[in-house]
Amino acid sequence: MQYKIEVRPLAVLEIIEAYDWYELQRVGLGLEFLNELDTFYERLHRNPHIYSYYETPVREGKVNRFPYTVVYEVIETSIVIYSVFMAKQDPSKKRTL
């Protein structure tokens, strides 16, 4: 089955903030973060059920190399990304739905 990834607007803002922060640390590091996020999305395309539940039916998976988790839900043929969350933040700030 072919899944479509839908990134919600608040998750897009989190991605932009992370990219900007990493670019301030070192030019090119933001792009490396985006590449790792793309790799994560590729894993989701192959098997969206690979990661465990955060709160049923919402799942959560870790991005390689960076301290970020992706909070998402599989709805029919869509993978809805609710949050790209820095793991070192207060977990109560994690967005779902």
N, C-alpha and C positions, 0 to 999 in steps of 0.2 A: 504494500500500500504506500502511496506517495503522500507524505504529509507536507503541509504548508506551515511555515513559521510566521507567527504574527507577534511582533514586539509592541507591547502597549506603550503609550506615550511616556508614562512615568519611568518605565524601564529604559527608554531611549535617553531620557535626561540623565539617568544614572550612568549609562554607558558614556555619554558625552563628558560628564563630570570626571569619570575615571580616566578617560582618554586625556583630557586636559591636564589632570594632575600628574599622570605619568609623563607626559611631554615636558612638563616643567621640571621633572626630576632628571630626565635625560631625553634629548631629541631622538625620536625613533622608538622610544619605549611605549608610547601610546599606541603606535602601529603594531608593535609586538602584542600588546594586550588585545587589540582588535583581531589579530590573526589567531590568537588562542581562543577567543570567543567564537570565531568562525569554525575552528576545529571542534569546539563543543557543539555547535549547531549541526555540524556534519554527523557527529555521533548521535544526536537526537533524531536526525533524518533516518538513520539506519535502524535505530531502535529507541523510540521515545519512552519505552517502559523500563529502560535500563537503570534508571535512578530510583531511589526509594521515596516513599511518601514523606512529605513534610507535615501536611495535614490533609488527609484524604478529601478530595481527589487531587490535591496539589502536590507536585513532586519538586525535588531539589537536587541539583547536581553541581559538582565543583569544577571550576575552570582550572586547567593546568597552569602552573607557574605563577599564578596570581591569586591573592587571597579573596576570591570572589565566588559566590554561589549564584546559580541561576534558578529562580523559582518559576515553575511553569505548570501548565495543565494540558493534558491531551483531551481535546474535545472533538470527537469524530475524526476528521482528517486534518485538524488543525492542532498545532502546538502553540499555545498562547503563553508568551513570556510576560510574567507580571513584574519581575524584579531581577536586576543584576546587582546583587547585594554584597558589599564588602564584609567579609566574615568577621572582621575585628570590631564592627559596630555593634551597638546594642541590638540584640535579636528582636526586640519588640518593635523595632522600626522596619522590619522586613515586610514588604508589601505582598499581599495575596489578594486576588480578586479586585 
